[in-house]
Amino acid sequence: MFTAVEPDGVRLPDGSLLRAELEHLVRLHLRGPGGGIAMEKTRVAIERRVRLVGHGPASSTIGANRAGRAAATAILKLPAFAPTASTTTT
C-alpha cells in the first residue's frame, strides 16, 4: 500500500515513488494544461479512440478488471469490429 499521493505518483513505504508511465503516448498530446489527462471512464476525453485501463479510478485490481471488461466490450461495438459479409460464416 502507498503512504502518500503526490503530483507525480504515489509514495511507497520504502520511500520510492511509483509513477504511471505514459511517456510512450506523449506524441498524442493527451495532457491538459494542468498536466493531467481528462477521462470519461476509461476513454481519454480529448481523444476518444484512446482508452487507459488501469489508470485513475480504474487503478485497483478490481477496478482495472471491471474497466478492462467494459472497455473491451465498448471497443468490440465500434464499427471497425462489426462483422461484414466476408467475415461471417453461413
PyMOL Python script that loads the backbone (N, CA, C, O; Angstrom):
from pymol import cmd

cmd.read_pdbstr("""\
ATOM      1  N   MET A   1       0.846  -1.172   0.000  1.00  0.00           N
ATOM      2  CA  MET A   1       0.000   0.000   0.000  1.00  0.00           C
ATOM      3  C   MET A   1       0.893   1.238   0.000  1.00  0.00           C
ATOM      4  O   MET A   1       1.974   1.225   0.589  1.00  0.00           O
ATOM      5  N   PHE A   2       0.457   2.277  -0.640  1.00  0.00           N
ATOM      6  CA  PHE A   2       1.235   3.520  -0.681  1.00  0.00           C
ATOM      7  C   PHE A   2       1.010   4.322   0.597  1.00  0.00           C
ATOM      8  O   PHE A   2       0.040   4.114   1.326  1.00  0.00           O
ATOM      9  N   THR A   3       1.934   5.242   0.844  1.00  0.00           N
ATOM     10  CA  THR A   3       1.836   6.063   2.058  1.00  0.00           C
ATOM     11  C   THR A   3       1.359   7.480   1.758  1.00  0.00           C
ATOM     12  O   THR A   3       0.884   8.171   2.660  1.00  0.00           O
ATOM     13  N   ALA A   4       1.476   7.926   0.504  1.00  0.00           N
ATOM     14  CA  ALA A   4       1.043   9.281   0.139  1.00  0.00           C
ATOM     15  C   ALA A   4       0.779   9.355  -1.357  1.00  0.00           C
ATOM     16  O   ALA A   4       1.396   8.647  -2.153  1.00  0.00           O
ATOM     17  N   VAL A   5      -0.154  10.231  -1.717  1.00  0.00           N
ATOM     18  CA  VAL A   5      -0.429  10.523  -3.119  1.00  0.00           C
ATOM     19  C   VAL A   5       0.238  11.867  -3.421  1.00  0.00           C
ATOM     20  O   VAL A   5      -0.005  12.856  -2.729  1.00  0.00           O
ATOM     21  N   GLU A   6       1.080  11.896  -4.459  1.00  0.00           N
ATOM     22  CA  GLU A   6       1.816  13.098  -4.828  1.00  0.00           C
ATOM     23  C   GLU A   6       1.506  13.450  -6.276  1.00  0.00           C
ATOM     24  O   GLU A   6       0.959  12.621  -7.003  1.00  0.00           O
ATOM     25  N   PRO A   7       1.840  14.654  -6.709  1.00  0.00           N
ATOM     26  CA  PRO A   7       1.528  15.063  -8.084  1.00  0.00           C
ATOM     27  C   PRO A   7       2.094  14.139  -9.167  1.00  0.00           C
ATOM     28  O   PRO A   7       1.508  14.008 -10.241  1.00  0.00           O
ATOM     29  N   ASP A   8       3.233  13.501  -8.882  1.00  0.00           N
ATOM     30  CA  ASP A   8       3.873  12.662  -9.897  1.00  0.00           C
ATOM     31  C   ASP A   8       3.667  11.171  -9.688  1.00  0.00           C
ATOM     32  O   ASP A   8       4.222  10.371 -10.441  1.00  0.00           O
ATOM     33  N   GLY A   9       2.894  10.776  -8.698  1.00  0.00           N
ATOM     34  CA  GLY A   9       2.673   9.359  -8.451  1.00  0.00           C
ATOM     35  C   GLY A   9       2.313   9.101  -7.007  1.00  0.00           C
ATOM     36  O   GLY A   9       1.789   9.981  -6.324  1.00  0.00           O
ATOM     37  N   VAL A  10       2.591   7.896  -6.537  1.00  0.00           N
ATOM     38  CA  VAL A  10       2.327   7.549  -5.143  1.00  0.00           C
ATOM     39  C   VAL A  10       3.639   7.165  -4.471  1.00  0.00           C
ATOM     40  O   VAL A  10       4.515   6.554  -5.085  1.00  0.00           O
ATOM     41  N   ARG A  11       3.756   7.536  -3.197  1.00  0.00           N
ATOM     42  CA  ARG A  11       4.944   7.239  -2.404  1.00  0.00           C
ATOM     43  C   ARG A  11       4.738   5.904  -1.708  1.00  0.00           C
ATOM     44  O   ARG A  11       3.733   5.703  -1.027  1.00  0.00           O
ATOM     45  N   LEU A  12       5.689   4.992  -1.877  1.00  0.00           N
ATOM     46  CA  LEU A  12       5.622   3.665  -1.275  1.00  0.00           C
ATOM     47  C   LEU A  12       6.272   3.690   0.108  1.00  0.00           C
ATOM     48  O   LEU A  12       7.030   4.613   0.407  1.00  0.00           O
ATOM     49  N   PRO A  13       5.994   2.696   0.959  1.00  0.00           N
ATOM     50  CA  PRO A  13       6.554   2.675   2.310  1.00  0.00           C
ATOM     51  C   PRO A  13       8.090   2.762   2.349  1.00  0.00           C
ATOM     52  O   PRO A  13       8.652   3.292   3.308  1.00  0.00           O
ATOM     53  N   ASP A  14       8.765   2.247   1.321  1.00  0.00           N
ATOM     54  CA  ASP A  14      10.235   2.312   1.313  1.00  0.00           C
ATOM     55  C   ASP A  14      10.761   3.673   0.845  1.00  0.00           C
ATOM     56  O   ASP A  14      11.973   3.862   0.738  1.00  0.00           O
ATOM     57  N   GLY A  15       9.857   4.624   0.566  1.00  0.00           N
ATOM     58  CA  GLY A  15      10.261   5.964   0.145  1.00  0.00           C
ATOM     59  C   GLY A  15      10.332   6.154  -1.363  1.00  0.00           C
ATOM     60  O   GLY A  15      10.478   7.281  -1.835  1.00  0.00           O
ATOM     61  N   SER A  16      10.231   5.066  -2.130  1.00  0.00           N
ATOM     62  CA  SER A  16      10.298   5.196  -3.590  1.00  0.00           C
ATOM     63  C   SER A  16       8.984   5.750  -4.140  1.00  0.00           C
ATOM     64  O   SER A  16       7.935   5.658  -3.503  1.00  0.00           O
ATOM     65  N   LEU A  17       9.070   6.321  -5.327  1.00  0.00           N
ATOM     66  CA  LEU A  17       7.894   6.903  -5.977  1.00  0.00           C
ATOM     67  C   LEU A  17       7.471   6.013  -7.133  1.00  0.00           C
ATOM     68  O   LEU A  17       8.277   5.692  -8.007  1.00  0.00           O
ATOM     69  N   LEU A  18       6.222   5.620  -7.135  1.00  0.00           N
ATOM     70  CA  LEU A  18       5.674   4.797  -8.212  1.00  0.00           C
ATOM     71  C   LEU A  18       4.857   5.703  -9.115  1.00  0.00           C
ATOM     72  O   LEU A  18       3.942   6.387  -8.656  1.00  0.00           O
ATOM     73  N   ARG A  19       5.188   5.708 -10.401  1.00  0.00           N
ATOM     74  CA  ARG A  19       4.509   6.580 -11.366  1.00  0.00           C
ATOM     75  C   ARG A  19       3.771   5.752 -12.411  1.00  0.00           C
ATOM     76  O   ARG A  19       4.156   4.628 -12.734  1.00  0.00           O
ATOM     77  N   ALA A  20       2.705   6.341 -12.925  1.00  0.00           N
ATOM     78  CA  ALA A  20       2.033   5.750 -14.083  1.00  0.00           C
ATOM     79  C   ALA A  20       2.839   6.197 -15.297  1.00  0.00           C
ATOM     80  O   ALA A  20       2.935   7.396 -15.560  1.00  0.00           O
ATOM     81  N   GLU A  21       3.406   5.281 -16.023  1.00  0.00           N
ATOM     82  CA  GLU A  21       4.247   5.614 -17.169  1.00  0.00           C
ATOM     83  C   GLU A  21       3.408   5.714 -18.435  1.00  0.00           C
ATOM     84  O   GLU A  21       2.895   4.714 -18.938  1.00  0.00           O
ATOM     85  N   LEU A  22       3.279   6.917 -18.933  1.00  0.00           N
ATOM     86  CA  LEU A  22       2.522   7.150 -20.159  1.00  0.00           C
ATOM     87  C   LEU A  22       3.364   7.892 -21.198  1.00  0.00           C
ATOM     88  O   LEU A  22       2.829   8.448 -22.157  1.00  0.00           O
ATOM     89  N   GLU A  23       4.683   7.897 -21.000  1.00  0.00           N
ATOM     90  CA  GLU A  23       5.570   8.630 -21.912  1.00  0.00           C
ATOM     91  C   GLU A  23       5.438   8.155 -23.359  1.00  0.00           C
ATOM     92  O   GLU A  23       5.600   8.948 -24.286  1.00  0.00           O
ATOM     93  N   HIS A  24       5.151   6.895 -23.556  1.00  0.00           N
ATOM     94  CA  HIS A  24       5.014   6.377 -24.921  1.00  0.00           C
ATOM     95  C   HIS A  24       3.825   7.007 -25.656  1.00  0.00           C
ATOM     96  O   HIS A  24       3.706   6.873 -26.874  1.00  0.00           O
ATOM     97  N   LEU A  25       2.949   7.691 -24.918  1.00  0.00           N
ATOM     98  CA  LEU A  25       1.784   8.335 -25.529  1.00  0.00           C
ATOM     99  C   LEU A  25       1.960   9.846 -25.684  1.00  0.00           C
ATOM    100  O   LEU A  25       1.029  10.529 -26.111  1.00  0.00           O
ATOM    101  N   VAL A  26       3.137  10.379 -25.346  1.00  0.00           N
ATOM    102  CA  VAL A  26       3.336  11.827 -25.317  1.00  0.00           C
ATOM    103  C   VAL A  26       3.012  12.488 -26.659  1.00  0.00           C
ATOM    104  O   VAL A  26       2.503  13.609 -26.676  1.00  0.00           O
ATOM    105  N   ARG A  27       3.291  11.832 -27.767  1.00  0.00           N
ATOM    106  CA  ARG A  27       3.032  12.434 -29.088  1.00  0.00           C
ATOM    107  C   ARG A  27       1.548  12.564 -29.410  1.00  0.00           C
ATOM    108  O   ARG A  27       1.183  13.215 -30.390  1.00  0.00           O
ATOM    109  N   LEU A  28       0.700  11.961 -28.608  1.00  0.00           N
ATOM    110  CA  LEU A  28      -0.743  12.096 -28.818  1.00  0.00           C
ATOM    111  C   LEU A  28      -1.301  13.361 -28.174  1.00  0.00           C
ATOM    112  O   LEU A  28      -2.451  13.728 -28.414  1.00  0.00           O
ATOM    113  N   HIS A  29      -0.489  14.027 -27.357  1.00  0.00           N
ATOM    114  CA  HIS A  29      -0.887  15.290 -26.706  1.00  0.00           C
ATOM    115  C   HIS A  29      -2.199  15.127 -25.939  1.00  0.00           C
ATOM    116  O   HIS A  29      -3.162  15.857 -26.172  1.00  0.00           O
ATOM    117  N   LEU A  30      -2.221  14.169 -25.033  1.00  0.00           N
ATOM    118  CA  LEU A  30      -3.423  13.865 -24.266  1.00  0.00           C
ATOM    119  C   LEU A  30      -3.553  14.721 -23.009  1.00  0.00           C
ATOM    120  O   LEU A  30      -4.649  14.863 -22.467  1.00  0.00           O
ATOM    121  N   ARG A  31      -2.450  15.287 -22.547  1.00  0.00           N
ATOM    122  CA  ARG A  31      -2.456  16.040 -21.285  1.00  0.00           C
ATOM    123  C   ARG A  31      -3.053  17.425 -21.448  1.00  0.00           C
ATOM    124  O   ARG A  31      -2.838  18.097 -22.456  1.00  0.00           O
ATOM    125  N   GLY A  32      -3.809  17.840 -20.438  1.00  0.00           N
ATOM    126  CA  GLY A  32      -4.395  19.168 -20.417  1.00  0.00           C
ATOM    127  C   GLY A  32      -3.408  20.186 -19.856  1.00  0.00           C
ATOM    128  O   GLY A  32      -2.263  19.839 -19.565  1.00  0.00           O
ATOM    129  N   PRO A  33      -3.833  21.429 -19.703  1.00  0.00           N
ATOM    130  CA  PRO A  33      -2.964  22.498 -19.210  1.00  0.00           C
ATOM    131  C   PRO A  33      -2.347  22.219 -17.834  1.00  0.00           C
ATOM    132  O   PRO A  33      -1.225  22.649 -17.569  1.00  0.00           O
ATOM    133  N   GLY A  34      -3.051  21.517 -16.971  1.00  0.00           N
ATOM    134  CA  GLY A  34      -2.526  21.202 -15.644  1.00  0.00           C
ATOM    135  C   GLY A  34      -1.652  19.967 -15.602  1.00  0.00           C
ATOM    136  O   GLY A  34      -1.116  19.622 -14.549  1.00  0.00           O
ATOM    137  N   GLY A  35      -1.500  19.294 -16.734  1.00  0.00           N
ATOM    138  CA  GLY A  35      -0.663  18.100 -16.797  1.00  0.00           C
ATOM    139  C   GLY A  35      -1.412  16.791 -16.710  1.00  0.00           C
ATOM    140  O   GLY A  35      -0.841  15.737 -16.987  1.00  0.00           O
ATOM    141  N   GLY A  36      -2.689  16.831 -16.329  1.00  0.00           N
ATOM    142  CA  GLY A  36      -3.471  15.607 -16.212  1.00  0.00           C
ATOM    143  C   GLY A  36      -4.139  15.223 -17.521  1.00  0.00           C
ATOM    144  O   GLY A  36      -4.128  15.982 -18.490  1.00  0.00           O
ATOM    145  N   ILE A  37      -4.710  14.054 -17.530  1.00  0.00           N
ATOM    146  CA  ILE A  37      -5.441  13.556 -18.693  1.00  0.00           C
ATOM    147  C   ILE A  37      -6.903  13.428 -18.287  1.00  0.00           C
ATOM    148  O   ILE A  37      -7.239  12.626 -17.416  1.00  0.00           O
ATOM    149  N   ALA A  38      -7.773  14.217 -18.915  1.00  0.00           N
ATOM    150  CA  ALA A  38      -9.211  14.163 -18.611  1.00  0.00           C
ATOM    151  C   ALA A  38      -9.776  12.857 -19.155  1.00  0.00           C
ATOM    152  O   ALA A  38      -9.545  12.493 -20.308  1.00  0.00           O
ATOM    153  N   MET A  39     -10.524  12.161 -18.298  1.00  0.00           N
ATOM    154  CA  MET A  39     -11.052  10.855 -18.660  1.00  0.00           C
ATOM    155  C   MET A  39     -12.566  10.833 -18.577  1.00  0.00           C
ATOM    156  O   MET A  39     -13.174  11.571 -17.803  1.00  0.00           O
ATOM    157  N   GLU A  40     -13.162   9.974 -19.388  1.00  0.00           N
ATOM    158  CA  GLU A  40     -14.575   9.613 -19.336  1.00  0.00           C
ATOM    159  C   GLU A  40     -14.601   8.097 -19.162  1.00  0.00           C
ATOM    160  O   GLU A  40     -14.572   7.346 -20.137  1.00  0.00           O
ATOM    161  N   LYS A  41     -14.654   7.669 -17.922  1.00  0.00           N
ATOM    162  CA  LYS A  41     -14.482   6.252 -17.565  1.00  0.00           C
ATOM    163  C   LYS A  41     -13.095   5.821 -18.014  1.00  0.00           C
ATOM    164  O   LYS A  41     -12.113   6.311 -17.456  1.00  0.00           O
ATOM    165  N   THR A  42     -12.960   4.927 -18.998  1.00  0.00           N
ATOM    166  CA  THR A  42     -11.623   4.519 -19.441  1.00  0.00           C
ATOM    167  C   THR A  42     -11.174   5.261 -20.690  1.00  0.00           C
ATOM    168  O   THR A  42     -10.038   5.085 -21.131  1.00  0.00           O
ATOM    169  N   ARG A  43     -12.032   6.079 -21.266  1.00  0.00           N
ATOM    170  CA  ARG A  43     -11.726   6.768 -22.520  1.00  0.00           C
ATOM    171  C   ARG A  43     -11.124   8.143 -22.232  1.00  0.00           C
ATOM    172  O   ARG A  43     -11.576   8.861 -21.340  1.00  0.00           O
ATOM    173  N   VAL A  44     -10.094   8.495 -23.006  1.00  0.00           N
ATOM    174  CA  VAL A  44      -9.497   9.826 -22.886  1.00  0.00           C
ATOM    175  C   VAL A  44     -10.474  10.824 -23.509  1.00  0.00           C
ATOM    176  O   VAL A  44     -10.910  10.648 -24.646  1.00  0.00           O
ATOM    177  N   ALA A  45     -10.812  11.869 -22.756  1.00  0.00           N
ATOM    178  CA  ALA A  45     -11.857  12.809 -23.184  1.00  0.00           C
ATOM    179  C   ALA A  45     -11.527  13.506 -24.505  1.00  0.00           C
ATOM    180  O   ALA A  45     -12.415  13.682 -25.339  1.00  0.00           O
ATOM    181  N   ILE A  46     -10.280  13.901 -24.711  1.00  0.00           N
ATOM    182  CA  ILE A  46      -9.952  14.651 -25.935  1.00  0.00           C
ATOM    183  C   ILE A  46      -9.554  13.750 -27.100  1.00  0.00           C
ATOM    184  O   ILE A  46      -9.405  14.231 -28.224  1.00  0.00           O
ATOM    185  N   GLU A  47      -9.382  12.476 -26.857  1.00  0.00           N
ATOM    186  CA  GLU A  47      -9.048  11.533 -27.933  1.00  0.00           C
ATOM    187  C   GLU A  47      -9.806  10.248 -27.651  1.00  0.00           C
ATOM    188  O   GLU A  47      -9.286   9.327 -27.021  1.00  0.00           O
ATOM    189  N   ARG A  48     -11.023  10.201 -28.119  1.00  0.00           N
ATOM    190  CA  ARG A  48     -11.952   9.137 -27.763  1.00  0.00           C
ATOM    191  C   ARG A  48     -11.541   7.755 -28.250  1.00  0.00           C
ATOM    192  O   ARG A  48     -12.133   6.757 -27.840  1.00  0.00           O
ATOM    193  N   ARG A  49     -10.538   7.678 -29.117  1.00  0.00           N
ATOM    194  CA  ARG A  49     -10.067   6.370 -29.576  1.00  0.00           C
ATOM    195  C   ARG A  49      -9.086   5.739 -28.598  1.00  0.00           C
ATOM    196  O   ARG A  49      -8.745   4.564 -28.742  1.00  0.00           O
ATOM    197  N   VAL A  50      -8.623   6.501 -27.600  1.00  0.00           N
ATOM    198  CA  VAL A  50      -7.627   6.010 -26.649  1.00  0.00           C
ATOM    199  C   VAL A  50      -8.304   5.654 -25.327  1.00  0.00           C
ATOM    200  O   VAL A  50      -9.078   6.443 -24.783  1.00  0.00           O
ATOM    201  N   ARG A  51      -8.011   4.483 -24.827  1.00  0.00           N
ATOM    202  CA  ARG A  51      -8.536   4.030 -23.541  1.00  0.00           C
ATOM    203  C   ARG A  51      -7.358   3.716 -22.628  1.00  0.00           C
ATOM    204  O   ARG A  51      -6.382   3.090 -23.042  1.00  0.00           O
ATOM    205  N   LEU A  52      -7.463   4.159 -21.387  1.00  0.00           N
ATOM    206  CA  LEU A  52      -6.431   3.907 -20.384  1.00  0.00           C
ATOM    207  C   LEU A  52      -7.033   3.057 -19.274  1.00  0.00           C
ATOM    208  O   LEU A  52      -7.614   3.580 -18.323  1.00  0.00           O
ATOM    209  N   VAL A  53      -6.891   1.770 -19.403  1.00  0.00           N
ATOM    210  CA  VAL A  53      -7.434   0.842 -18.417  1.00  0.00           C
ATOM    211  C   VAL A  53      -6.366   0.624 -17.351  1.00  0.00           C
ATOM    212  O   VAL A  53      -5.208   0.350 -17.667  1.00  0.00           O
ATOM    213  N   GLY A  54      -6.760   0.748 -16.095  1.00  0.00           N
ATOM    214  CA  GLY A  54      -5.813   0.564 -15.005  1.00  0.00           C
ATOM    215  C   GLY A  54      -5.214   1.864 -14.508  1.00  0.00           C
ATOM    216  O   GLY A  54      -4.284   1.844 -13.703  1.00  0.00           O
ATOM    217  N   HIS A  55      -5.726   2.989 -14.968  1.00  0.00           N
ATOM    218  CA  HIS A  55      -5.269   4.299 -14.517  1.00  0.00           C
ATOM    219  C   HIS A  55      -6.431   5.038 -13.886  1.00  0.00           C
ATOM    220  O   HIS A  55      -7.592   4.761 -14.183  1.00  0.00           O
ATOM    221  N   GLY A  56      -6.111   5.980 -13.016  1.00  0.00           N
ATOM    222  CA  GLY A  56      -7.153   6.789 -12.396  1.00  0.00           C
ATOM    223  C   GLY A  56      -8.102   5.953 -11.567  1.00  0.00           C
ATOM    224  O   GLY A  56      -7.662   5.092 -10.806  1.00  0.00           O
ATOM    225  N   PRO A  57      -9.416   6.193 -11.702  1.00  0.00           N
ATOM    226  CA  PRO A  57     -10.387   5.480 -10.876  1.00  0.00           C
ATOM    227  C   PRO A  57     -10.370   3.966 -11.095  1.00  0.00           C
ATOM    228  O   PRO A  57     -10.838   3.210 -10.244  1.00  0.00           O
ATOM    229  N   ALA A  58      -9.841   3.531 -12.218  1.00  0.00           N
ATOM    230  CA  ALA A  58      -9.818   2.092 -12.522  1.00  0.00           C
ATOM    231  C   ALA A  58      -8.459   1.480 -12.192  1.00  0.00           C
ATOM    232  O   ALA A  58      -8.059   0.500 -12.820  1.00  0.00           O
ATOM    233  N   SER A  59      -7.738   2.044 -11.209  1.00  0.00           N
ATOM    234  CA  SER A  59      -6.380   1.575 -10.949  1.00  0.00           C
ATOM    235  C   SER A  59      -6.287   0.433  -9.936  1.00  0.00           C
ATOM    236  O   SER A  59      -5.223  -0.173  -9.804  1.00  0.00           O
ATOM    237  N   SER A  60      -7.351   0.126  -9.232  1.00  0.00           N
ATOM    238  CA  SER A  60      -7.304  -1.013  -8.311  1.00  0.00           C
ATOM    239  C   SER A  60      -7.421  -2.308  -9.103  1.00  0.00           C
ATOM    240  O   SER A  60      -7.798  -2.301 -10.274  1.00  0.00           O
ATOM    241  N   THR A  61      -7.099  -3.396  -8.462  1.00  0.00           N
ATOM    242  CA  THR A  61      -7.200  -4.697  -9.144  1.00  0.00           C
ATOM    243  C   THR A  61      -8.622  -4.965  -9.615  1.00  0.00           C
ATOM    244  O   THR A  61      -8.840  -5.362 -10.759  1.00  0.00           O
ATOM    245  N   ILE A  62      -9.576  -4.749  -8.740  1.00  0.00           N
ATOM    246  CA  ILE A  62     -10.974  -4.982  -9.104  1.00  0.00           C
ATOM    247  C   ILE A  62     -11.428  -3.951 -10.131  1.00  0.00           C
ATOM    248  O   ILE A  62     -12.090  -4.296 -11.110  1.00  0.00           O
ATOM    249  N   GLY A  63     -11.073  -2.687  -9.911  1.00  0.00           N
ATOM    250  CA  GLY A  63     -11.465  -1.623 -10.835  1.00  0.00           C
ATOM    251  C   GLY A  63     -10.902  -1.847 -12.227  1.00  0.00           C
ATOM    252  O   GLY A  63     -11.600  -1.656 -13.222  1.00  0.00           O
ATOM    253  N   ALA A  64      -9.626  -2.255 -12.301  1.00  0.00           N
ATOM    254  CA  ALA A  64      -8.998  -2.491 -13.599  1.00  0.00           C
ATOM    255  C   ALA A  64      -9.644  -3.672 -14.314  1.00  0.00           C
ATOM    256  O   ALA A  64      -9.806  -3.640 -15.534  1.00  0.00           O
ATOM    257  N   ASN A  65     -10.009  -4.697 -13.580  1.00  0.00           N
ATOM    258  CA  ASN A  65     -10.669  -5.859 -14.166  1.00  0.00           C
ATOM    259  C   ASN A  65     -12.015  -5.464 -14.759  1.00  0.00           C
ATOM    260  O   ASN A  65     -12.330  -5.818 -15.895  1.00  0.00           O
ATOM    261  N   ARG A  66     -12.805  -4.729 -13.985  1.00  0.00           N
ATOM    262  CA  ARG A  66     -14.121  -4.295 -14.469  1.00  0.00           C
ATOM    263  C   ARG A  66     -13.974  -3.305 -15.620  1.00  0.00           C
ATOM    264  O   ARG A  66     -14.685  -3.397 -16.621  1.00  0.00           O
ATOM    265  N   ALA A  67     -13.051  -2.362 -15.474  1.00  0.00           N
ATOM    266  CA  ALA A  67     -12.840  -1.364 -16.521  1.00  0.00           C
ATOM    267  C   ALA A  67     -12.331  -2.020 -17.797  1.00  0.00           C
ATOM    268  O   ALA A  67     -12.720  -1.631 -18.898  1.00  0.00           O
ATOM    269  N   GLY A  68     -11.468  -3.006 -17.649  1.00  0.00           N
ATOM    270  CA  GLY A  68     -10.955  -3.717 -18.826  1.00  0.00           C
ATOM    271  C   GLY A  68     -12.058  -4.430 -19.584  1.00  0.00           C
ATOM    272  O   GLY A  68     -12.104  -4.404 -20.814  1.00  0.00           O
ATOM    273  N   ARG A  69     -12.941  -5.064 -18.839  1.00  0.00           N
ATOM    274  CA  ARG A  69     -14.076  -5.757 -19.459  1.00  0.00           C
ATOM    275  C   ARG A  69     -14.989  -4.760 -20.167  1.00  0.00           C
ATOM    276  O   ARG A  69     -15.419  -4.994 -21.297  1.00  0.00           O
ATOM    277  N   ALA A  70     -15.282  -3.645 -19.496  1.00  0.00           N
ATOM    278  CA  ALA A  70     -16.154  -2.619 -20.090  1.00  0.00           C
ATOM    279  C   ALA A  70     -15.506  -1.997 -21.324  1.00  0.00           C
ATOM    280  O   ALA A  70     -16.180  -1.755 -22.325  1.00  0.00           O
ATOM    281  N   ALA A  71     -14.208  -1.739 -21.254  1.00  0.00           N
ATOM    282  CA  ALA A  71     -13.502  -1.150 -22.397  1.00  0.00           C
ATOM    283  C   ALA A  71     -13.505  -2.114 -23.582  1.00  0.00           C
ATOM    284  O   ALA A  71     -13.768  -1.707 -24.713  1.00  0.00           O
ATOM    285  N   ALA A  72     -13.214  -3.377 -23.329  1.00  0.00           N
ATOM    286  CA  ALA A  72     -13.191  -4.361 -24.414  1.00  0.00           C
ATOM    287  C   ALA A  72     -14.574  -4.509 -25.048  1.00  0.00           C
ATOM    288  O   ALA A  72     -14.690  -4.608 -26.270  1.00  0.00           O
ATOM    289  N   THR A  73     -15.608  -4.523 -24.235  1.00  0.00           N
ATOM    290  CA  THR A  73     -16.974  -4.616 -24.758  1.00  0.00           C
ATOM    291  C   THR A  73     -17.304  -3.410 -25.626  1.00  0.00           C
ATOM    292  O   THR A  73     -17.884  -3.561 -26.702  1.00  0.00           O
ATOM    293  N   ALA A  74     -16.937  -2.206 -25.165  1.00  0.00           N
ATOM    294  CA  ALA A  74     -17.203  -0.991 -25.947  1.00  0.00           C
ATOM    295  C   ALA A  74     -16.416  -0.983 -27.249  1.00  0.00           C
ATOM    296  O   ALA A  74     -16.939  -0.583 -28.289  1.00  0.00           O
ATOM    297  N   ILE A  75     -15.166  -1.422 -27.198  1.00  0.00           N
ATOM    298  CA  ILE A  75     -14.328  -1.441 -28.401  1.00  0.00           C
ATOM    299  C   ILE A  75     -14.902  -2.412 -29.429  1.00  0.00           C
ATOM    300  O   ILE A  75     -14.914  -2.116 -30.624  1.00  0.00           O
ATOM    301  N   LEU A  76     -15.373  -3.554 -28.976  1.00  0.00           N
ATOM    302  CA  LEU A  76     -15.924  -4.537 -29.907  1.00  0.00           C
ATOM    303  C   LEU A  76     -17.222  -4.078 -30.555  1.00  0.00           C
ATOM    304  O   LEU A  76     -17.648  -4.649 -31.559  1.00  0.00           O
ATOM    305  N   LYS A  77     -17.855  -3.054 -29.992  1.00  0.00           N
ATOM    306  CA  LYS A  77     -19.074  -2.498 -30.586  1.00  0.00           C
ATOM    307  C   LYS A  77     -18.777  -1.422 -31.623  1.00  0.00           C
ATOM    308  O   LYS A  77     -19.691  -0.957 -32.304  1.00  0.00           O
ATOM    309  N   LEU A  78     -17.520  -1.021 -31.753  1.00  0.00           N
ATOM    310  CA  LEU A  78     -17.169   0.011 -32.734  1.00  0.00           C
ATOM    311  C   LEU A  78     -17.384  -0.505 -34.152  1.00  0.00           C
ATOM    312  O   LEU A  78     -17.278  -1.708 -34.392  1.00  0.00           O
ATOM    313  N   PRO A  79     -17.684   0.389 -35.094  1.00  0.00           N
ATOM    314  CA  PRO A  79     -17.923  -0.030 -36.480  1.00  0.00           C
ATOM    315  C   PRO A  79     -16.778  -0.831 -37.082  1.00  0.00           C
ATOM    316  O   PRO A  79     -17.015  -1.715 -37.906  1.00  0.00           O
ATOM    317  N   ALA A  80     -15.556  -0.543 -36.694  1.00  0.00           N
ATOM    318  CA  ALA A  80     -14.408  -1.263 -37.253  1.00  0.00           C
ATOM    319  C   ALA A  80     -14.441  -2.753 -36.913  1.00  0.00           C
ATOM    320  O   ALA A  80     -13.823  -3.562 -37.606  1.00  0.00           O
ATOM    321  N   PHE A  81     -15.158  -3.117 -35.851  1.00  0.00           N
ATOM    322  CA  PHE A  81     -15.225  -4.512 -35.429  1.00  0.00           C
ATOM    323  C   PHE A  81     -16.535  -5.187 -35.808  1.00  0.00           C
ATOM    324  O   PHE A  81     -16.744  -6.354 -35.477  1.00  0.00           O
ATOM    325  N   ALA A  82     -17.412  -4.482 -36.488  1.00  0.00           N
ATOM    326  CA  ALA A  82     -18.693  -5.063 -36.898  1.00  0.00           C
ATOM    327  C   ALA A  82     -18.446  -6.135 -37.954  1.00  0.00           C
ATOM    328  O   ALA A  82     -17.637  -5.936 -38.860  1.00  0.00           O
ATOM    329  N   PRO A  83     -19.128  -7.254 -37.846  1.00  0.00           N
ATOM    330  CA  PRO A  83     -18.957  -8.307 -38.851  1.00  0.00           C
ATOM    331  C   PRO A  83     -19.427  -7.842 -40.225  1.00  0.00           C
ATOM    332  O   PRO A  83     -20.410  -7.111 -40.348  1.00  0.00           O
ATOM    333  N   THR A  84     -18.721  -8.272 -41.234  1.00  0.00           N
ATOM    334  CA  THR A  84     -19.116  -7.973 -42.604  1.00  0.00           C
ATOM    335  C   THR A  84     -19.455  -9.268 -43.305  1.00  0.00           C
ATOM    336  O   THR A  84     -19.228 -10.348 -42.760  1.00  0.00           O
ATOM    337  N   ALA A  85     -19.988  -9.178 -44.490  1.00  0.00           N
ATOM    338  CA  ALA A  85     -20.358 -10.390 -45.248  1.00  0.00           C
ATOM    339  C   ALA A  85     -19.142 -11.281 -45.458  1.00  0.00           C
ATOM    340  O   ALA A  85     -19.280 -12.504 -45.481  1.00  0.00           O
ATOM    341  N   SER A  86     -17.951 -10.698 -45.612  1.00  0.00           N
ATOM    342  CA  SER A  86     -16.771 -11.504 -45.866  1.00  0.00           C
ATOM    343  C   SER A  86     -16.245 -12.175 -44.598  1.00  0.00           C
ATOM    344  O   SER A  86     -15.469 -13.125 -44.695  1.00  0.00           O
ATOM    345  N   THR A  87     -16.648 -11.704 -43.395  1.00  0.00           N
ATOM    346  CA  THR A  87     -16.138 -12.295 -42.168  1.00  0.00           C
ATOM    347  C   THR A  87     -17.145 -13.214 -41.484  1.00  0.00           C
ATOM    348  O   THR A  87     -16.792 -13.897 -40.522  1.00  0.00           O
ATOM    349  N   THR A  88     -18.370 -13.246 -41.950  1.00  0.00           N
ATOM    350  CA  THR A  88     -19.364 -14.116 -41.342  1.00  0.00           C
ATOM    351  C   THR A  88     -19.397 -15.444 -42.080  1.00  0.00           C
ATOM    352  O   THR A  88     -19.095 -15.519 -43.271  1.00  0.00           O
ATOM    353  N   THR A  89     -19.764 -16.472 -41.362  1.00  0.00           N
ATOM    354  CA  THR A  89     -19.881 -17.788 -41.996  1.00  0.00           C
ATOM    355  C   THR A  89     -21.340 -18.147 -42.126  1.00  0.00           C
ATOM    356  O   THR A  89     -22.174 -17.722 -41.326  1.00  0.00           O
ATOM    357  N   THR A  90     -21.635 -18.917 -43.121  1.00  0.00           N
ATOM    358  CA  THR A  90     -23.019 -19.334 -43.336  1.00  0.00           C
ATOM    359  C   THR A  90     -23.159 -20.814 -43.204  1.00  0.00           C
ATOM    360  O   THR A  90     -24.258 -21.346 -43.353  1.00  0.00           O
TER     361      THR A  90
END
""", "prot")
cmd.dss("prot")
cmd.show_as("cartoon", "prot")
cmd.util.cbc("prot")
cmd.orient("prot")
